[in-house]
């Protein structure tokens, strides 16, 4: 059971980095630091969007509109950090008692 929890924590950690990369890349695209017409940048952006949008879209539907500011990645990161803490503090200690 501990191995499964370790894999879940690893996946959550990797997904955290994907969300951070998505936010940074969106800023780079918005300020024209990288060019979306480049096929390499477009393929990375499409892949990252395919990974993040299924979880960010429902959060965006619930949050009120704030103009150009999108705080849905922050909300998702907070949810991931909360889930990691629940696993570490509440599920790991109970495994040693059985």
C-alpha positions as CSV (number, residue, x, y, z in Angstrom):
1,X,0.0,0.0,0.0
2,X,2.9,2.3,0.8
3,X,4.2,1.8,-2.7
4,X,0.9,2.9,-4.3
5,X,0.9,6.0,-2.1
6,X,4.4,6.8,-3.2
7,X,3.4,6.5,-6.8
8,X,0.4,8.8,-6.2
9,X,2.7,11.3,-4.5
10,X,5.2,11.2,-7.4
11,X,2.4,11.7,-9.9
12,X,1.1,14.7,-7.9
13,X,4.6,16.2,-7.7
14,X,5.1,15.8,-11.5
15,X,1.7,17.3,-12.2
16,X,2.6,20.3,-10.0
17,X,5.6,20.9,-12.2
18,X,3.5,20.6,-15.3
19,X,1.1,23.3,-13.9
20,X,4.0,25.6,-13.2
21,X,5.5,25.1,-16.6
22,X,2.1,25.8,-18.1
23,X,1.8,29.1,-16.3
24,X,5.4,30.2,-17.2
25,X,4.9,29.3,-20.8
26,X,1.6,31.2,-21.0
27,X,3.4,34.3,-19.7
28,X,6.2,33.8,-22.3
29,X,3.6,33.5,-25.0
30,X,1.6,36.5,-23.8
31,X,4.7,38.8,-23.7
32,X,6.0,37.4,-27.1
33,X,9.2,36.0,-25.6
34,X,8.6,32.8,-27.5
35,X,6.7,32.6,-30.8
36,X,3.6,30.4,-31.0
37,X,4.2,30.0,-34.8
38,X,7.3,27.8,-34.0
39,X,6.2,24.2,-34.4
40,X,8.3,23.1,-31.3
41,X,6.7,25.7,-29.1
42,X,3.2,24.9,-30.5
43,X,3.6,21.2,-29.8
44,X,4.8,21.7,-26.2
45,X,2.0,24.2,-25.6
46,X,-0.6,21.7,-27.0
47,X,0.8,18.8,-24.9
48,X,0.8,20.9,-21.7
49,X,-2.7,22.2,-22.4
50,X,-3.9,18.6,-23.0
51,X,-2.6,17.7,-19.5
52,X,-3.8,20.7,-17.6
53,X,-7.0,21.9,-19.1
54,X,-9.2,18.9,-18.0
55,X,-8.6,20.0,-14.3
56,X,-8.4,23.7,-14.9
57,X,-11.6,24.1,-16.9
58,X,-14.0,23.2,-14.1
59,X,-12.2,25.5,-11.7
60,X,-12.5,28.4,-14.2
61,X,-16.2,27.7,-14.5
62,X,-16.7,28.1,-10.8
63,X,-14.4,31.2,-10.2
64,X,-15.7,34.6,-11.0
65,X,-14.2,36.5,-14.0
66,X,-11.3,38.7,-13.0
67,X,-10.4,40.1,-16.4
68,X,-7.0,38.9,-17.7
69,X,-5.9,37.4,-14.4
70,X,-6.3,33.6,-14.2
71,X,-5.9,32.2,-10.7
72,X,-7.2,28.7,-11.5
73,X,-3.6,27.2,-11.6
74,X,-3.1,28.6,-8.0
75,X,-6.3,27.0,-6.8
76,X,-5.3,23.7,-8.5
77,X,-1.9,23.8,-6.9
78,X,-3.4,24.4,-3.5
79,X,-5.7,21.4,-3.9
80,X,-2.8,19.2,-4.9
81,X,-0.7,20.4,-1.9
82,X,-3.7,19.7,0.3
83,X,-4.1,16.2,-1.1
84,X,-0.4,15.5,-0.7
85,X,-0.6,16.5,3.0
86,X,-3.7,14.4,3.6
87,X,-1.8,11.4,2.1
88,X,1.4,12.1,4.1
89,X,-0.2,12.9,7.5
90,X,-3.3,10.7,7.6
91,X,-2.7,7.7,5.3
92,X,0.9,7.0,5.9
93,X,0.7,6.8,9.8
94,X,-2.2,4.4,9.7
95,X,-0.2,1.9,7.5
96,X,2.2,1.1,10.3
97,X,-0.5,0.1,12.9
98,X,-1.7,-3.0,11.1
